[in-house]
Amino acid sequence: MTLCRIALYSALLVLGGGGLASCQQTPTVNGETDRSGEFPSPYRLVSEAGDTQFSNEAARDEAGEAQFVMDWAGIKPGTTVADIGAGEGYYTIRLAGRVGPKGRVLAQDINRGALDRLGERVTREQLDNVAIKEGAVDDPRLPENSFDRVFMVHMYHEVAEPYAFLWRLRPALAKGGEVIVVDRDRPTDQHGIPPKLLFCEFAAVGYRLTGFSEELKLGGYIARFTPTGRRPDPIAIKTCGTPPPR
């Protein structure tokens, strides 16, 4: 077990980076820190950040959304999960219950206000297995070798720098770790992403598609990815799609 994974288990702070931030390592190429400018830009539009407050948690539970996704993703007691784009914590709260006291959930978002509200909820519900961390638009800022699963639920279409983001995400996965994406088959500026484009962007950064389902009762699809081979150098990443006309 790495020092960062130990820190994730032992230094759970409800608000702020704390112990997790102390073991954060920014991936490098040739010993130098990468910037998003070294990665290709996507040939697609990006959805504006959606409302982080859900008024339909009861409806989502009635449809069995979280239950289906967690079952499909293989979430069980003791699993370590990062919930990227956690918002108000719909999945964070349910993941915490599923993984139990021996598992851990790191809720990450770029919205400080949403994280503050989630922190209050975590404290109120006494969820000792949840930590909270602020991320960046091009970097999830996750500790290395720490997560069995990384969730990105209805948020990937909002990532403006997908190649940099996915490249920096790879080291956070533990051996056998997987990324779980839930989204809708819509244009990327309408809060969705076509599956073929999703598959292409992940493949460009060295992920292999290992599962796909369109059985979500509330619509949309779920996909599973795992890293494969060597992580490509940023300059070798090829952009998916067709460049816009000049």
N, C-alpha and C positions, 0 to 999 in steps of 0.2 A: 504494500500500500504506500503511495507517495505521500510526501509531506502535505501537499495540497489536499489530497483526499482525506487525510487525517484531520486537517484544519476544517474541512467541510463538515466532518462529523462532530468535532469538538468545539468549534467556535461559532455556534449559531447565534447570530445577532439579529434581532428583529428588524432594526432599521440601520441603514448605512452599509458600507463595505466591510468595515471592521477587519476581523481575522481573515475573511475571505480575500479582501483586497490585498492583504499583505503577501499572499502567495500567488497573486495574479502575475502571469508572465505573458507579455505580448509576443506573439510569434514573430520570428525574424527570418530573413533570407540573407545569407552571407554575413550574418552577424549584425545587420542593421535593421532597425525598426521599420516595418512597412507602413506606408500611408495609402489611403484609398486611391490616390492618384496613380499608383503603380498597378492598379487593377483595372480591367476593362469596365466601361459603363454599360448598363443594359440597354438593349434596343427595345424598350417598352416603357409605357407610362406607369406611374406609381399612384396607388390610392392614397388619399389623405388619411391621416390617423383617425380611426373611428372612435366612437364614444366608448369609454372604458367602463361605464356603469351599466350593468345589465339589469333590466326590469323583468326579464323573462327566465330567471333561474328556475322557477317552479315549472315552467313549460319545458325547459331543457331537461329537467329531471324526469318529468312525466314521459317525455319521449325516450328516456334512457340514454341520452347522448353521452354523458361522461362515463357511464357504466360500460357502454359499448366500446368507446374509444380506449378506456383503460384495459378492458379485457383483450381487445384486439392488439394492443401494444404490449401485452404481457406484464402489466404492472402487478406486482405482488408484494407481500410484506418483505421489508428489507431493501427494496429497490431504491436507488438514488436517482432523482429526477430533477431536471431544470425546466421550469415553465417560463419560456421566453414570451414576452408580451403578455404578462400575467394579468394586467389591468386590475380590476377589483377582486380578482382571485377566485373566479368560478372553478377553474380546474385546480388551482393551488390547494384550496380547501378540501376538495374531494380526493386529490392525490395524497394529501397528508393523512387522511383517514385510511386510504388503501395501503400505503407503504408501512404504516404503523410506527411504533417507537424505535424500531431498528432501521427504518428507512429514513431518508432525508429528501426534502423538497427545497429547491432554491427558486424563489420567484423573482424574475427579472423583468424590468420594463424601462423605457426611456422617459416615462412620464412620472416626474417626482411626486406630483399630487396624488396620482393613482397609487403609488407605492406607499405614501403616507397613510392613505385610507386603508390600504390592505394591511399595513402594519398595525393599525388600530384594531382591525378585524382579527388578525392573528393573535394579538394580545387578549382581546375579549374572549376568544374561543380557546385560549390557552393551548395553542399549537406549538409545542416545544420542538417539533421536528421540522419547522419551517424557518428558513432564512430569507432575507430580502436584499436585493442588490440592484443598483442602477446600472444600466448598460448604455451603449452608444449606438448611433444609427448605423455604423459600419463595423461594429465589434460587440459581440455579446458579453465580453469581459468575464468569461467563465474560467475558473481554475482548471488546470490541466489534469487529464486522466482521472476525472471525478464522477462522471455520470453514466449510468446504465441506459437512460433514456433522456432525450431532449425533446420537449413538446413545443411546437409552434402552431397554435390553434387560431385560425382566422386572422393571421397577422403577417404571413410571409409576403403577401402582395403589397404590404406597406414598406418593405425593406427597399430603400432606394439604392443601396450598394450591395446587391446580393452576392457578388463574387467575393468581395472582401469579407463580407459577413460570414459566408459559409466557409471560407478558407480559414478564418480565425476561430471558427467554431470547432473544427475537426479535432484539435488537440484536447478539447474538454471531454471527449468521449473515452470512457474506460474500455478495456478489451471486451469486444462483443457488443459495444454500445450502439444504439440506433437513434436516428432522428425521426420523429413522428410529426407529420404535417397534416393538418385538417384545413381544407379550404373549399372554395366553390369554383366550378367551371364557368368563369365569367371573364370578361376583359379585365386587365390588371388595374385599370383606373375605375373599375366598378366593384371593388372589394372582392376580387377573386383572381384566379390565374388558371389558364388552360392546363390540364395535366401534362400534355406533351412539352410545354414550355417549362413547367416545374421540373420534369424529369431531365430536360436538357441542361438547365442551370445547375442542378445538383451534379450531374455527370461531368460537367465542365470543371468542377473543383474536386473530382475524384470520389464521388459517392455512387454506390450501386443501389438501384431500386430493388427491394426485397419483398415488397407487398403493396397491394393496392385494392381498395374497396370503395364502392359507391352505395353502400347499404345504410348510410346514416339516415335516420328517420326524419331529421330536420333538413335534409338536403345536403349537398356537398359530397366530398370524398375524403378519404384518408389514405395516406401513403407512408411507406416505411423505407428508410435509407440507411445504409451502413458504409463507412469509409472503405475504400479498396485501393490497393496500390500505394504508390508514393504521392504525397500531396504535391500538386504541380507548382512550379514557380509562377508568381503572379503574371509575368510577361508572357507565359505560355498558355494562359487561359484564353479560350476562344469564346467570344460573345455569341449567345444564341439569338436566332431570329434574323431579321433583315434590317440593315441600317436605314434610318429615315432619309428621305431625299434632301439633298443640299439646296 
